[in-house]
Amino acid sequence: QVQLVESGGGLVQPGGSLRLSCAASGFTFSSYAMSWYRQAPGKERKLVAIITSASGIVSYADSVKGRFTISRDNAKNTVYLQMNSLKPEDTAVYYCRRGGHVEYWGQGTQVTVSS
């Protein structure tokens, strides 16, 4: 069965960095675009970044451009989100998503940016 397991969240001070990982299993990872979403308390879940399957083309939400970097390692079936220059407004639960005709989500990892 398809599984997406996020890790790497935590508490960080403003200006700090975190790297999130999403380990995938149960499908041909290299064949699917992968994305990161986030959901802050009381708000809707929003797309943060997406990376295509073969060519690795990336796209970002305007709010994270220049600070976040999405990447993937198809040999390790893992997608990453490097987050730099973190701000309090980046505080949210971050989710990994696999698209396609059936979508799958991970369980989420909490990122808290606070001094």
C-alpha positions as CSV (number, residue, x, y, z in Angstrom):
1,Q,0.0,0.0,0.0
2,V,1.0,3.6,-0.6
3,Q,2.7,5.2,2.4
4,L,4.1,8.7,2.8
5,V,6.0,9.4,6.1
6,E,7.1,12.9,6.9
7,S,9.9,13.8,9.3
8,G,12.1,16.7,10.2
9,G,9.7,19.1,11.8
10,G,10.3,20.9,15.1
11,L,10.7,24.2,16.9
12,V,13.0,26.7,15.3
13,Q,13.7,30.4,15.9
14,P,12.9,33.0,13.3
15,G,15.7,33.1,10.7
16,G,16.5,29.4,11.3
17,S,16.4,26.4,9.0
18,L,14.8,23.0,8.8
19,R,14.8,20.2,6.3
20,L,11.7,18.1,6.0
21,S,11.8,14.6,4.4
22,C,9.0,12.5,3.0
23,A,9.8,8.8,2.6
24,A,7.5,7.1,0.1
25,S,6.7,3.5,-0.5
26,G,4.2,1.3,-2.2
27,F,4.4,2.9,-5.7
28,T,6.9,3.8,-8.4
29,F,8.1,7.0,-6.8
30,S,10.0,8.3,-9.9
31,S,6.8,8.3,-12.0
32,Y,4.9,10.8,-9.9
33,A,5.1,14.5,-9.2
34,M,5.4,15.2,-5.4
35,S,4.4,18.2,-3.5
36,W,4.4,19.8,0.0
37,Y,1.4,21.5,1.5
38,R,1.0,23.2,4.8
39,Q,-2.0,24.0,7.1
40,A,-1.9,26.6,9.8
41,P,-4.4,26.5,12.7
42,G,-7.8,27.6,11.5
43,K,-6.7,28.0,7.9
44,E,-7.1,25.9,4.8
45,R,-4.3,23.6,3.5
46,K,-2.2,25.3,0.9
47,L,0.4,24.3,-1.7
48,V,3.9,25.2,-0.8
49,A,6.0,23.5,-3.5
50,I,5.8,20.9,-6.2
51,I,8.4,18.9,-8.1
52,T,7.7,17.0,-11.3
53,S,8.6,13.3,-11.8
54,A,11.1,12.9,-14.5
55,S,12.5,16.4,-15.2
56,G,12.4,17.7,-11.7
57,I,10.8,21.0,-12.7
58,V,9.8,22.9,-9.5
59,S,7.3,25.5,-8.6
60,Y,6.7,27.5,-5.3
61,A,4.1,29.5,-3.6
62,D,5.0,33.2,-3.7
63,S,5.2,33.3,0.1
64,V,8.2,30.8,0.1
65,K,10.1,31.7,-3.1
66,G,13.7,32.3,-2.5
67,R,13.6,30.7,1.0
68,F,12.4,27.1,0.4
69,T,13.8,24.5,-1.9
70,I,12.0,21.3,-2.9
71,S,14.1,18.3,-4.2
72,R,13.8,14.6,-4.7
73,D,16.0,11.6,-4.6
74,N,14.4,8.9,-6.7
75,A,17.0,6.3,-5.6
76,K,15.9,6.8,-2.0
77,N,12.1,7.3,-2.8
78,T,12.3,10.6,-0.8
79,V,11.2,14.1,-1.4
80,Y,12.7,17.0,0.7
81,L,11.8,20.5,1.6
82,Q,14.7,22.7,2.7
83,M,13.4,25.7,4.6
84,N,15.6,28.7,5.2
85,S,15.0,32.1,6.7
86,L,12.0,30.8,8.5
87,K,9.3,33.2,9.7
88,P,6.6,32.9,12.4
89,E,4.1,32.8,9.6
90,D,5.6,29.6,8.3
91,T,4.3,27.8,11.4
92,A,2.0,25.0,10.3
93,V,1.6,21.3,9.9
94,Y,3.5,20.3,6.7
95,Y,2.1,17.5,4.5
96,C,3.6,15.5,1.7
97,R,1.3,14.6,-1.2
98,R,1.4,12.3,-4.1
99,G,-0.9,13.3,-7.0
100,G,-2.4,11.2,-9.8
101,H,-5.9,9.9,-10.3
102,V,-5.8,8.9,-6.6
103,E,-4.1,11.2,-4.2
104,Y,-2.2,10.2,-1.1
105,W,-1.2,12.3,1.9
106,G,1.3,11.8,4.7
107,Q,0.4,12.2,8.4
108,G,2.0,15.6,8.6
109,T,4.9,17.1,10.6
110,Q,4.6,20.2,12.8
111,V,6.9,23.1,12.1
112,T,6.8,25.9,14.7
113,V,8.8,29.1,14.2
114,S,9.0,31.1,17.4
115,S,11.5,32.9,19.6
